[in-house]
Amino acid sequence: MALAALLLATVPLSGQPAVAATPATIAYARLTQAWELVLTDGNVVKVPEALAAAPDDAVNAGWRAPFLISGDGRHFFYFRKSDGLFVERTPSGKERVVSREIKAYDIGEEWPWVSYDGSFVIVGNSAPALGAFVDLRKGTTMSDPGGRDDWSFDGFSPDGERLLLRRVGGSRVTVFDRRLRARLRLKAKLSPDALANDHHTAVELVGTSPTLRRLRPLDLRTGRAGRTVTVRLPRGQYIDDLEFDQKGRLIVRSKTKTGVAIYRVSKTTGKASLLRSLARPDAKAWVLPGDSAYEPWTEKK
């Protein structure tokens, strides 16, 4: 009877279509002798063509080269060894140059950010300012919005349809669409750190890095800030990264002694619910989907 039940559970009955297996995505990347991807089905994809460090002729020779994974785990990005260009791939796909303006020569002076679905790339630099804005859906590289280069980048909305920018040294917060048209402008002394899919709900971290535990919800339409709340993380843990997910929930990542923990957080009460924790692999560096170029848990200390 047990064997019959097992067979019925694993073999489709005659006349009924089999349910397609969920495609494997990227669980994380790790740097050993070279970069490699660990997929959610356990398979490993080696990426020997990805630079691990800035080349000898770069501004910051020897610095670790950024390796990024889109938040959906379907795309990854790296500087390739052959010519130092920044490229995009899927685990089973071919390389595609993101923009010829993004080069390994500038590693450490410039750094990329990638939208959740991997379709938009922004490059920041140490000026501080922003460089390339690349829409990979259309294959276009755009210049700075409004003809100004004095913007700082605060995040993408999870759907990738909005970019949250703030004037460097100023108080103007602007939400742009993918064509770099201003959709919402706000003159207020606010510093939003994450934007939701409704394109106006945001949160702002309160305090001093790296010991951040407090946040404040914001409404960018009205400029109103909610009550500051303390996120109830375990002792010794802090907010190292935060974002909204596709359903509007606030997600916080926090470095732990063994790796990183991911929480769903209430922006009104600060209650933190553990979603999952990941142990650091035995590697020089590792990268999770949605990480920026340099996260607290990235390097092995």
Backbone as CSV, one residue per row, in Angstrom:
resi,resn,N_x,N_y,N_z,CA_x,CA_y,CA_z,C_x,C_y,C_z
1,MET,0.830,-1.204,0.000,0.000,0.000,0.000,0.862,1.251,0.000
2,ALA,1.939,1.240,0.803,2.841,2.382,0.872,3.503,2.605,-0.477
3,LEU,3.908,1.506,-1.160,4.557,1.628,-2.465,3.577,2.181,-3.490
4,ALA,2.321,1.732,-3.456,1.324,2.238,-4.385,1.098,3.736,-4.180
5,ALA,1.053,4.152,-2.931,0.868,5.569,-2.642,2.045,6.378,-3.163
6,LEU,3.259,5.849,-3.017,4.448,6.537,-3.497,4.405,6.677,-5.009
7,LEU,4.016,5.611,-5.713,3.968,5.667,-7.165,2.929,6.676,-7.636
8,LEU,1.781,6.725,-6.973,0.755,7.687,-7.359,1.217,9.117,-7.119
9,ALA,2.085,9.284,-6.132,2.554,10.632,-5.810,3.612,11.120,-6.783
10,THR,4.288,10.189,-7.451,5.420,10.602,-8.283,5.204,10.401,-9.769
11,VAL,4.208,9.609,-10.166,3.981,9.333,-11.577,2.606,9.849,-11.968
12,PRO,2.475,10.707,-13.006,1.165,11.232,-13.393,0.254,10.113,-13.894
13,LEU,-1.019,10.181,-13.529,-1.976,9.200,-14.000,-2.228,9.389,-15.490
14,SER,-2.634,8.330,-16.148,-2.886,8.381,-17.581,-3.932,9.440,-17.904
15,GLY,-3.644,10.256,-18.903,-4.576,11.282,-19.328,-4.445,12.587,-18.569
16,GLN,-3.545,12.626,-17.518,-3.355,13.854,-16.761,-1.952,14.389,-17.028
17,PRO,-1.818,15.661,-17.366,-0.498,16.210,-17.634,0.340,16.292,-16.376
18,ALA,1.638,16.102,-16.540,2.546,16.238,-15.406,2.672,17.715,-15.045
19,VAL,2.805,17.978,-13.759,3.011,19.345,-13.295,4.470,19.713,-13.528
20,ALA,4.702,20.811,-14.213,6.075,21.219,-14.514,6.814,21.585,-13.242
21,ALA,8.044,21.141,-13.157,8.879,21.467,-12.005,9.233,22.943,-12.037
22,THR,9.353,23.535,-10.858,9.745,24.939,-10.774,11.182,25.079,-11.253
23,PRO,11.452,25.959,-12.222,12.822,26.110,-12.717,13.762,26.530,-11.601
24,ALA,14.957,25.980,-11.620,15.956,26.324,-10.613,16.412,27.759,-10.821
25,THR,16.606,28.456,-9.742,17.161,29.810,-9.787,18.467,29.814,-8.996
26,ILE,19.089,30.973,-8.907,20.373,31.080,-8.228,20.138,31.276,-6.731
27,ALA,20.654,30.370,-5.921,20.550,30.513,-4.463,21.584,31.516,-3.963
28,TYR,22.799,31.391,-4.463,23.867,32.336,-4.137,25.056,32.066,-5.047
29,ALA,25.990,33.008,-5.043,27.258,32.817,-5.744,28.369,32.784,-4.710
30,ARG,29.441,32.053,-5.010,30.573,31.999,-4.084,31.873,32.116,-4.870
31,LEU,32.844,32.708,-4.229,34.154,32.871,-4.845,35.135,31.949,-4.149
32,THR,35.596,30.952,-4.870,36.647,30.067,-4.360,37.894,30.377,-5.187
33,GLN,38.305,29.478,-6.060,39.363,29.814,-7.008,38.819,30.727,-8.106
34,ALA,37.537,30.598,-8.388,36.834,31.445,-9.350,35.383,31.548,-8.876
35,TRP,34.597,32.426,-9.521,33.197,32.545,-9.157,32.406,31.332,-9.654
36,GLU,31.425,30.927,-8.861,30.523,29.865,-9.271,29.159,30.100,-8.632
37,LEU,28.111,29.621,-9.332,26.741,29.769,-8.870,26.280,28.472,-8.224
38,VAL,25.581,28.585,-7.107,24.904,27.442,-6.500,23.413,27.644,-6.747
39,LEU,22.791,26.718,-7.475,21.382,26.849,-7.842,20.491,26.236,-6.764
40,THR,19.221,26.581,-6.816,18.286,26.096,-5.804,18.041,24.596,-5.896
41,ASP,18.403,23.970,-7.023,18.277,22.513,-7.122,19.561,21.800,-6.727
42,GLY,20.554,22.554,-6.244,21.807,21.970,-5.792,22.905,21.931,-6.828
43,ASN,22.570,22.158,-8.095,23.601,22.159,-9.133,24.508,23.375,-8.993
44,VAL,25.721,23.246,-9.485,26.722,24.308,-9.428,27.128,24.676,-10.847
45,VAL,27.113,25.964,-11.155,27.524,26.467,-12.467,28.783,27.302,-12.278
46,LYS,29.863,26.886,-12.883,31.129,27.619,-12.756,31.144,28.794,-13.730
47,VAL,31.740,29.898,-13.291,31.825,31.107,-14.113,33.289,31.544,-14.166
48,PRO,34.149,30.768,-14.819,35.585,31.086,-14.832,35.913,32.352,-15.592
49,GLU,34.990,32.817,-16.451,35.239,34.022,-17.241,35.016,35.313,-16.460
50,ALA,34.515,35.211,-15.219,34.244,36.398,-14.407,35.486,36.831,-13.646
51,LEU,35.779,38.116,-13.702,36.895,38.657,-12.931,36.607,38.524,-11.436
52,ALA,37.614,38.092,-10.696,37.501,38.049,-9.246,38.029,39.335,-8.620
53,ALA,38.974,39.995,-9.317,39.586,41.214,-8.792,39.885,42.166,-9.934
54,ALA,39.975,43.457,-9.601,40.302,44.461,-10.614,41.679,44.162,-11.216
55,PRO,41.814,44.310,-12.533,43.090,43.997,-13.192,44.208,44.963,-12.786
56,ASP,45.424,44.611,-13.157,46.596,45.386,-12.749,46.578,46.819,-13.263
57,ASP,45.923,47.056,-14.400,45.906,48.407,-14.965,44.700,49.222,-14.502
58,ALA,43.916,48.700,-13.548,42.742,49.407,-13.055,43.144,50.476,-12.036
59,VAL,42.224,51.382,-11.765,42.477,52.435,-10.780,42.792,51.834,-9.418
60,ASN,42.050,50.784,-9.051,42.250,50.113,-7.761,42.606,48.645,-8.002
61,ALA,43.793,48.428,-8.522,44.224,47.068,-8.877,44.103,46.140,-7.670
62,GLY,43.516,44.964,-7.921,43.408,43.957,-6.877,42.139,44.014,-6.051
63,TRP,41.331,45.079,-6.160,40.077,45.146,-5.423,39.140,44.068,-5.933
64,ARG,38.306,43.516,-5.027,37.372,42.489,-5.463,36.395,43.067,-6.472
65,ALA,36.231,42.359,-7.568,35.325,42.809,-8.626,33.886,42.483,-8.249
66,PRO,32.947,43.430,-8.422,31.541,43.148,-8.123,30.994,41.982,-8.944
67,PHE,30.190,41.175,-8.299,29.471,40.066,-8.923,28.068,40.158,-8.334
68,LEU,27.062,40.385,-9.170,25.712,40.651,-8.691,24.715,39.623,-9.220
69,ILE,23.676,39.391,-8.419,22.579,38.496,-8.803,21.290,39.290,-8.651
70,SER,20.438,39.256,-9.664,19.145,39.942,-9.554,18.335,39.323,-8.427
71,GLY,17.437,40.127,-7.849,16.656,39.654,-6.711,15.816,38.429,-6.994
72,ASP,15.400,38.242,-8.262,14.605,37.060,-8.608,15.458,35.819,-8.830
73,GLY,16.778,35.952,-8.719,17.666,34.807,-8.846,17.814,34.272,-10.257
74,ARG,17.429,35.047,-11.258,17.436,34.537,-12.636,18.559,35.119,-13.498
75,HIS,19.169,36.203,-13.056,20.210,36.852,-13.843,21.422,37.121,-12.958
76,PHE,22.605,37.070,-13.556,23.795,37.468,-12.803,24.676,38.341,-13.679
77,PHE,25.511,39.130,-13.024,26.273,40.181,-13.680,27.709,40.156,-13.178
78,TYR,28.657,40.387,-14.080,30.071,40.376,-13.691,30.900,41.103,-14.735
79,PHE,32.126,41.434,-14.354,33.110,41.963,-15.301,33.864,40.779,-15.890
80,ARG,33.892,40.690,-17.206,34.519,39.517,-17.809,36.010,39.757,-18.023
81,LYS,36.753,38.671,-17.951,38.201,38.742,-18.031,38.703,39.183,-19.406
82,SER,38.014,38.803,-20.452,38.546,39.001,-21.802,38.736,40.466,-22.161
83,ASP,37.784,41.340,-21.737,37.888,42.751,-22.123,37.487,43.713,-21.011
84,GLY,37.151,43.200,-19.819,36.813,44.057,-18.688,35.440,44.681,-18.746
85,LEU,34.586,44.257,-19.701,33.247,44.825,-19.797,32.292,44.148,-18.813
86,PHE,31.263,44.886,-18.414,30.269,44.388,-17.476,29.178,43.694,-18.278
87,VAL,28.884,42.442,-17.945,27.962,41.642,-18.752,26.882,41.020,-17.877
88,GLU,25.792,40.626,-18.540,24.666,39.958,-17.894,24.491,38.577,-18.500
89,ARG,24.063,37.617,-17.652,23.778,36.262,-18.124,22.676,35.642,-17.293
90,THR,22.116,34.564,-17.809,21.319,33.644,-17.016,22.160,32.378,-16.863
91,PRO,21.837,31.492,-15.907,22.673,30.300,-15.712,22.872,29.452,-16.969
92,SER,21.899,29.478,-17.893,22.029,28.675,-19.105,22.164,29.533,-20.359
93,GLY,22.351,30.843,-20.184,22.372,31.731,-21.330,23.757,32.241,-21.690
94,LYS,23.774,33.110,-22.688,25.015,33.693,-23.175,25.221,35.085,-22.588
95,GLU,26.453,35.544,-22.644,26.784,36.872,-22.148,26.141,37.960,-23.009
96,ARG,25.718,39.028,-22.335,25.224,40.217,-23.015,25.870,41.430,-22.361
97,VAL,26.539,42.263,-23.135,27.185,43.452,-22.589,26.112,44.417,-22.088
98,VAL,26.249,44.859,-20.835,25.284,45.797,-20.262,25.467,47.170,-20.883
99,SER,26.680,47.697,-20.830,27.015,48.981,-21.442,28.529,49.067,-21.553
100,ARG,28.999,49.578,-22.667,30.438,49.739,-22.844,31.005,50.878,-22.000
101,GLU,30.124,51.600,-21.324,30.575,52.647,-20.418,30.980,52.094,-19.048
102,ILE,30.621,50.841,-18.771,30.921,50.231,-17.468,32.112,49.292,-17.658
103,LYS,33.257,49.644,-17.076,34.499,48.916,-17.352,35.214,48.539,-16.063
104,ALA,35.976,47.450,-16.139,36.719,46.963,-14.981,37.781,47.953,-14.518
105,TYR,38.199,48.840,-15.410,39.216,49.840,-15.054,38.743,50.680,-13.866
106,ASP,37.437,50.858,-13.719,36.878,51.744,-12.694,36.380,51.011,-11.452
107,ILE,36.674,49.721,-11.306,36.238,48.981,-10.125,36.747,49.681,-8.864
108,GLY,35.856,49.865,-7.911,36.209,50.563,-6.681,35.930,52.048,-6.740
109,GLU,35.953,52.614,-7.948,35.566,54.007,-8.154,34.115,54.106,-8.609
110,GLU,33.642,53.055,-9.260,32.248,52.956,-9.680,31.703,51.609,-9.237
111,TRP,30.385,51.558,-9.021,29.762,50.298,-8.604,28.333,50.235,-9.143
112,PRO,27.908,49.077,-9.580,26.570,48.937,-10.181,25.513,48.490,-9.181
113,TRP,24.264,48.856,-9.482,23.077,48.327,-8.811,22.183,47.711,-9.881
114,VAL,21.455,46.665,-9.508,20.626,45.931,-10.459,19.208,45.824,-9.914
115,SER,18.211,46.031,-10.780,16.814,45.907,-10.361,16.462,44.451,-10.058
116,TYR,15.320,44.260,-9.388,14.901,42.922,-8.945,14.848,41.918,-10.091
117,ASP,14.344,42.337,-11.251,14.225,41.410,-12.382,15.440,41.444,-13.305
118,GLY,16.465,42.197,-12.938,17.695,42.246,-13.724,17.601,43.039,-14.999
119,SER,16.557,43.862,-15.150,16.351,44.548,-16.427,16.834,45.999,-16.436
120,PHE,17.309,46.490,-15.303,17.776,47.874,-15.255,19.027,47.935,-14.383
121,VAL,20.033,48.658,-14.853,21.296,48.796,-14.126,21.618,50.274,-13.966
122,ILE,22.025,50.647,-12.770,22.494,52.002,-12.488,23.906,51.905,-11.933
123,VAL,24.744,52.856,-12.316,26.120,52.872,-11.825,26.347,54.135,-11.001
124,GLY,26.839,53.950,-9.788,27.231,55.069,-8.956,28.735,55.244,-9.004
125,ASN,29.216,56.395,-8.544,30.666,56.589,-8.481,31.036,57.406,-7.260
126,SER,32.319,57.540,-7.037,32.824,58.157,-5.817,32.818,59.670,-5.865
127,ALA,32.201,60.272,-6.870,32.230,61.730,-7.037,31.671,62.536,-5.854
128,PRO,30.517,62.306,-5.223,29.538,61.251,-5.533,28.577,61.696,-6.636
129,ALA,28.189,60.768,-7.439,27.265,61.037,-8.536,26.835,59.699,-9.110
130,LEU,26.022,59.756,-10.142,25.613,58.554,-10.849,26.135,58.617,-12.272
131,GLY,26.464,57.436,-12.816,26.965,57.372,-14.180,25.906,56.840,-15.118
132,ALA,26.079,55.609,-15.583,25.191,55.039,-16.590,23.844,54.627,-15.996
133,PHE,22.789,54.830,-16.793,21.452,54.305,-16.519,21.121,53.413,-17.712
134,VAL,21.006,52.110,-17.487,20.872,51.169,-18.600,19.572,50.388,-18.484
135,ASP,18.716,50.529,-19.502,17.483,49.755,-19.598,17.763,48.566,-20.506
136,LEU,17.909,47.386,-19.920,18.249,46.203,-20.704,17.071,45.670,-21.502
137,ARG,15.846,46.042,-21.143,14.698,45.631,-21.956,14.788,46.270,-23.345
138,LYS,15.216,47.530,-23.363,15.291,48.267,-24.621,16.701,48.344,-25.186
139,GLY,17.685,47.948,-24.387,19.064,48.018,-24.852,19.573,49.439,-24.987
140,THR,19.120,50.334,-24.094,19.502,51.739,-24.187,20.260,52.182,-22.939
141,THR,21.238,53.066,-23.141,21.965,53.708,-22.051,21.595,55.182,-22.051
142,MET,21.144,55.682,-20.923,20.641,57.050,-20.837,21.557,57.931,-20.006
143,SER,21.445,59.233,-20.242,22.237,60.205,-19.495,21.511,60.588,-18.220
144,ASP,22.162,61.391,-17.404,21.615,61.759,-16.103,20.270,62.464,-16.237
145,PRO,19.314,62.147,-15.348,18.004,62.786,-15.428,18.098,64.292,-15.191
146,GLY,17.350,65.044,-15.983,17.327,66.483,-15.829,18.629,67.165,-16.200
147,GLY,19.520,66.419,-16.865,20.796,67.000,-17.247,21.725,67.259,-16.077
148,ARG,21.435,66.649,-14.917,22.264,66.844,-13.722,22.934,65.524,-13.367
149,ASP,24.136,65.634,-12.767,24.825,64.413,-12.341,24.965,64.354,-10.817
150,ASP,24.268,65.252,-10.100,24.419,65.301,-8.643,23.298,64.536,-7.936
151,TRP,23.081,63.290,-8.376,22.069,62.437,-7.770,22.730,61.312,-6.978
152,SER,22.087,60.894,-5.911,22.449,59.645,-5.245,21.289,58.678,-5.442
153,PHE,21.590,57.394,-5.420,20.585,56.364,-5.702,20.153,55.718,-4.400
154,ASP,18.827,55.645,-4.185,18.302,55.069,-2.955,17.516,53.785,-3.165
155,GLY,17.321,53.363,-4.403,16.678,52.077,-4.601,15.726,52.030,-5.782
156,PHE,15.417,50.798,-6.199,14.385,50.521,-7.193,13.108,50.117,-6.460
157,SER,11.961,50.382,-7.054,10.761,49.702,-6.587,10.903,48.230,-6.998
158,PRO,10.295,47.297,-6.254,10.466,45.878,-6.583,10.062,45.507,-7.995
159,ASP,9.080,46.225,-8.576,8.665,45.906,-9.942,9.611,46.482,-10.995
160,GLY,10.622,47.228,-10.571,11.608,47.781,-11.497,11.095,48.944,-12.320
161,GLU,9.897,49.448,-12.014,9.301,50.517,-12.812,9.654,51.911,-12.303
162,ARG,10.190,52.017,-11.088,10.533,53.312,-10.522,11.939,53.281,-9.909
163,LEU,12.603,54.429,-9.977,13.932,54.624,-9.419,13.831,55.735,-8.385
164,LEU,14.375,55.511,-7.223,14.327,56.486,-6.148,15.682,57.192,-6.069
165,LEU,15.704,58.497,-6.400,16.938,59.273,-6.414,16.805,60.478,-5.496
166,ARG,17.960,60.929,-5.005,17.984,62.099,-4.137,19.159,62.976,-4.536
167,ARG,18.949,64.285,-4.523,20.011,65.209,-4.878,21.104,65.162,-3.821
168,VAL,22.348,65.045,-4.246,23.480,65.007,-3.329,23.566,66.341,-2.584
169,GLY,23.629,66.274,-1.252,23.763,67.478,-0.455,22.517,68.321,-0.374
170,GLY,21.424,67.840,-0.946,20.184,68.597,-0.946,19.059,67.835,-0.295
171,SER,17.849,68.355,-0.419,16.701,67.734,0.233,15.638,67.295,-0.763
172,ARG,15.944,67.335,-2.060,14.942,66.957,-3.052,14.980,65.456,-3.318
173,VAL,13.858,64.805,-3.047,13.683,63.390,-3.351,12.824,63.298,-4.600
174,THR,13.242,62.483,-5.569,12.492,62.357,-6.817,12.332,60.887,-7.180
175,VAL,11.137,60.508,-7.585,10.874,59.172,-8.106,10.781,59.284,-9.622
176,PHE,11.657,58.558,-10.324,11.692,58.567,-11.782,11.147,57.252,-12.324
177,ASP,10.613,57.291,-13.552,10.253,56.051,-14.222,11.452,55.542,-15.016
178,ARG,11.258,54.478,-15.767,12.376,53.852,-16.475,12.926,54.713,-17.614
179,ARG,12.141,55.678,-18.045,12.611,56.595,-19.093,13.227,57.856,-18.490
180,LEU,13.416,57.822,-17.150,14.013,58.930,-16.389,13.155,60.188,-16.451
181,ARG,11.839,59.981,-16.472,10.897,61.082,-16.334,10.482,61.180,-14.870
182,ALA,10.514,62.366,-14.310,10.134,62.566,-12.918,8.641,62.314,-12.735
183,ARG,8.307,61.400,-11.845,6.906,61.071,-11.569,6.435,61.631,-10.238
184,LEU,7.368,61.892,-9.335,7.013,62.421,-8.031,8.212,63.190,-7.499
185,ARG,7.982,64.427,-7.094,9.046,65.247,-6.511,8.635,65.653,-5.107
186,LEU,9.615,65.685,-4.218,9.321,66.016,-2.835,10.457,66.865,-2.273
187,LYS,10.137,68.065,-1.828,11.116,68.905,-1.145,10.922,68.718,0.350
188,ALA,11.753,67.901,0.934,11.640,67.626,2.365,12.949,67.040,2.854
189,LYS,13.202,67.205,4.120,14.434,66.649,4.689,14.215,65.189,5.059
190,LEU,14.019,64.379,4.040,13.818,62.950,4.205,14.881,62.208,3.405
191,SER,15.243,61.040,3.872,16.256,60.236,3.178,15.745,58.809,3.035
192,PRO,14.793,58.575,2.134,14.216,57.232,1.997,15.257,56.217,1.543
193,ASP,15.126,54.998,2.069,16.083,53.937,1.751,15.465,52.783,0.995
194,ALA,14.151,52.760,0.847,13.486,51.695,0.097,12.126,52.206,-0.355
195,LEU,11.701,51.753,-1.531,10.452,52.201,-2.149,9.596,50.989,-2.487
196,ALA,8.294,51.070,-2.161,7.368,49.961,-2.417,6.796,50.042,-3.823
197,ASN,6.054,49.008,-4.198,5.485,48.929,-5.552,4.340,49.898,-5.804
198,ASP,3.826,50.551,-4.759,2.821,51.581,-5.007,3.481,52.892,-5.428
199,HIS,4.814,52.917,-5.374,5.650,54.015,-5.863,5.578,55.284,-5.017
200,HIS,5.009,55.183,-3.804,5.059,56.342,-2.901,5.319,55.947,-1.450
201,THR,5.072,54.703,-1.079,5.377,54.251,0.274,6.870,53.946,0.367
202,ALA,7.513,54.498,1.390,8.958,54.318,1.550,9.277,54.167,3.031
203,VAL,10.514,53.792,3.317,11.010,53.774,4.691,12.362,54.452,4.734
204,GLU,12.664,54.997,5.891,13.911,55.705,6.107,14.594,55.109,7.337
205,LEU,15.875,54.787,7.208,16.629,54.316,8.359,16.982,55.494,9.253
206,VAL,16.922,55.260,10.551,17.204,56.306,11.535,18.353,55.848,12.423
207,GLY,19.380,56.666,12.538,20.515,56.305,13.371,21.806,56.394,12.605
208,THR,22.824,55.744,13.129,24.163,55.809,12.561,24.636,54.407,12.197
209,SER,25.093,54.257,10.965,25.644,52.976,10.527,26.962,52.726,11.262
210,PRO,27.269,51.470,11.632,26.594,50.222,11.231,25.631,49.669,12.268
211,THR,25.289,50.452,13.288,24.434,49.928,14.355,23.001,50.418,14.198
212,LEU,22.436,50.186,13.021,21.079,50.661,12.720,20.037,49.657,13.195
213,ARG,19.076,50.164,13.954,17.979,49.318,14.418,16.618,50.001,14.257
214,ARG,16.616,51.276,13.907,15.360,52.027,13.856,15.021,52.435,12.425
215,LEU,13.737,52.552,12.153,13.271,53.002,10.846,12.006,53.830,11.015
216,ARG,11.690,54.566,9.951,10.526,55.439,9.964,9.814,55.308,8.624
217,PRO,8.509,54.994,8.621,7.761,54.922,7.360,7.511,56.325,6.806
218,LEU,7.492,56.434,5.470,7.304,57.711,4.801,6.224,57.593,3.736
219,ASP,5.498,58.672,3.513,4.596,58.785,2.373,5.165,59.878,1.483
220,LEU,5.704,59.503,0.339,6.382,60.467,-0.517,5.408,61.375,-1.260
221,ARG,4.133,61.055,-1.268,3.149,61.953,-1.884,2.898,63.173,-1.007
222,THR,2.865,62.949,0.286,2.520,64.025,1.213,3.728,64.590,1.948
223,GLY,4.828,63.818,1.954,5.998,64.237,2.722,5.881,63.940,4.200
224,ARG,4.857,63.173,4.581,4.656,62.867,5.994,5.462,61.641,6.414
225,ALA,6.023,61.747,7.602,6.775,60.633,8.178,5.978,60.041,9.330
226,GLY,5.973,58.720,9.409,5.299,58.051,10.511,6.166,58.000,11.755
227,ARG,5.686,57.284,12.734,6.409,57.155,14.000,7.657,56.294,13.829
228,THR,8.751,56.723,14.427,9.972,55.932,14.397,9.800,54.693,15.264
229,VAL,10.166,53.532,14.710,10.045,52.279,15.459,11.401,51.589,15.508
230,THR,11.600,50.825,16.547,12.818,50.029,16.695,12.537,48.613,16.227
231,VAL,13.347,48.122,15.298,13.183,46.761,14.792,13.735,45.790,15.830
232,ARG,12.918,44.841,16.219,13.272,43.953,17.315,14.084,42.757,16.808
233,LEU,15.348,43.035,16.525,16.287,42.007,16.085,16.983,41.386,17.292
234,PRO,17.519,40.175,17.132,18.273,39.568,18.235,19.458,40.438,18.645
235,ARG,19.890,40.282,19.884,21.013,41.056,20.404,22.253,40.886,19.515
236,GLY,22.887,41.994,19.209,24.100,41.952,18.392,23.852,41.999,16.901
237,GLN,22.585,42.019,16.486,22.256,42.110,15.063,21.660,43.487,14.743
238,TYR,21.915,43.928,13.504,21.483,45.252,13.089,20.899,45.183,11.676
239,ILE,20.298,46.287,11.259,19.765,46.361,9.897,20.931,46.637,8.947
240,ASP,21.290,45.644,8.151,22.382,45.810,7.194,21.860,46.067,5.785
241,ASP,20.610,45.695,5.536,20.033,45.885,4.211,18.516,45.782,4.361
242,LEU,17.782,46.615,3.623,16.331,46.491,3.679,15.722,46.850,2.338
243,GLU,14.539,46.287,2.090,13.826,46.505,0.835,12.391,46.052,1.015
244,PHE,11.526,46.500,0.132,10.168,45.975,0.064,10.159,44.791,-0.893
245,ASP,9.310,43.795,-0.610,9.163,42.703,-1.564,8.001,43.011,-2.502
246,GLN,7.684,42.080,-3.388,6.657,42.312,-4.402,5.273,42.521,-3.793
247,LYS,5.051,42.023,-2.573,3.750,42.145,-1.932,3.673,43.332,-0.981
248,GLY,4.709,44.158,-0.957,4.685,45.342,-0.108,5.168,45.121,1.299
249,ARG,5.696,43.930,1.583,6.210,43.660,2.917,7.647,44.156,3.019
250,LEU,8.024,44.631,4.194,9.370,45.141,4.401,10.282,43.992,4.818
251,ILE,11.390,43.842,4.097,12.329,42.748,4.336,13.664,43.330,4.798
252,VAL,14.184,42.785,5.892,15.462,43.225,6.459,16.437,42.055,6.454
253,ARG,17.673,42.344,6.057,18.737,41.341,6.160,19.753,41.810,7.186
254,SER,20.220,40.872,7.980,21.104,41.201,9.085,22.236,40.186,9.174
255,LYS,23.447,40.684,9.278,24.606,39.805,9.399,24.579,39.098,10.745
256,THR,24.900,37.804,10.727,24.996,37.015,11.958,26.413,36.465,12.095
257,LYS,26.682,35.775,13.168,28.007,35.200,13.373,28.321,34.111,12.357
258,THR,27.281,33.475,11.824,27.498,32.357,10.907,27.112,32.657,9.463
259,GLY,26.489,33.814,9.219,26.070,34.131,7.857,25.158,35.338,7.823
260,VAL,23.908,35.126,7.440,22.952,36.230,7.354,21.559,35.703,7.666
261,ALA,20.753,36.540,8.319,19.364,36.201,8.622,18.455,37.187,7.904
262,ILE,17.312,36.695,7.426,16.371,37.511,6.655,15.039,37.533,7.398
263,TYR,14.520,38.742,7.627,13.323,38.929,8.432,12.260,39.703,7.655
264,ARG,11.003,39.415,7.947,9.892,40.278,7.559,9.603,41.178,8.751
265,VAL,9.538,42.479,8.502,9.451,43.445,9.593,8.205,44.305,9.449
266,SER,7.525,44.531,10.551,6.403,45.469,10.564,6.957,46.882,10.682
267,LYS,6.580,47.744,9.729,7.092,49.112,9.773,6.338,49.984,10.764
268,THR,5.312,49.428,11.394,4.573,50.186,12.400,4.863,49.727,13.830
269,THR,5.231,48.442,14.012,5.512,47.942,15.364,6.973,47.538,15.554
270,GLY,7.676,47.280,14.456,9.067,46.840,14.563,9.228,45.349,14.790
271,LYS,8.117,44.607,14.851,8.215,43.163,15.051,8.946,42.532,13.869
272,ALA,9.933,41.670,14.167,10.722,41.003,13.135,10.443,39.508,13.158
273,SER,9.984,38.974,12.032,9.694,37.543,11.922,10.742,36.901,11.021
274,LEU,11.470,35.938,11.549,12.529,35.285,10.781,11.938,34.493,9.625
275,LEU,12.369,34.794,8.409,11.947,34.043,7.232,12.898,32.891,6.961
276,ARG,14.182,33.164,7.022,15.182,32.115,6.847,16.550,32.663,7.235
277,SER,17.473,31.759,7.496,18.848,32.139,7.758,19.750,31.303,6.868
278,LEU,20.852,31.869,6.463,21.786,31.179,5.576,23.167,31.186,6.203
279,ALA,23.797,30.025,6.205,25.147,29.898,6.741,26.163,30.220,5.653
280,ARG,27.195,30.952,6.025,28.234,31.305,5.074,28.919,30.056,4.554
281,PRO,29.082,29.936,3.219,29.856,28.815,2.677,31.343,29.047,2.915
282,ASP,32.125,28.003,2.803,33.582,28.124,2.953,34.138,28.701,1.661
283,ALA,34.125,30.012,1.561,34.539,30.698,0.342,35.120,32.057,0.702
284,LYS,35.905,32.614,-0.225,36.487,33.938,0.004,35.413,35.001,0.102
285,ALA,34.365,34.858,-0.696,33.243,35.794,-0.695,32.007,35.056,-1.181
286,TRP,30.839,35.582,-0.817,29.599,35.021,-1.342,28.603,36.149,-1.550
287,VAL,27.667,35.928,-2.453,26.710,36.953,-2.855,25.324,36.332,-2.942
288,LEU,24.336,37.012,-2.367,22.956,36.559,-2.410,22.172,37.342,-3.462
289,PRO,21.075,36.780,-3.971,20.222,37.554,-4.877,19.772,38.860,-4.226
290,GLY,19.894,39.952,-4.963,19.490,41.247,-4.446,20.568,42.006,-3.713
291,ASP,21.726,41.388,-3.479,22.823,42.103,-2.829,23.310,43.252,-3.695
292,SER,23.786,44.310,-3.052,24.505,45.345,-3.780,25.968,44.919,-3.879
293,ALA,26.803,45.786,-4.442,28.173,45.378,-4.744,28.959,44.979,-3.497
294,TYR,28.702,45.652,-2.373,29.482,45.370,-1.164,28.546,45.341,0.037
295,GLU,28.286,44.148,0.543,27.419,43.974,1.695,28.259,43.537,2.898
296,PRO,27.738,43.731,4.125,28.516,43.380,5.310,28.910,41.902,5.393
297,TRP,28.088,41.028,4.817,28.372,39.597,4.920,29.164,39.055,3.730
298,THR,29.517,39.929,2.791,30.113,39.469,1.540,31.505,38.882,1.718
299,GLU,32.364,39.612,2.399,33.763,39.189,2.514,33.960,38.253,3.698
300,LYS,34.875,37.321,3.548,35.252,36.448,4.656,36.285,37.158,5.512
301,LYS,36.001,37.310,6.773,36.906,38.024,7.688,37.830,37.061,8.400
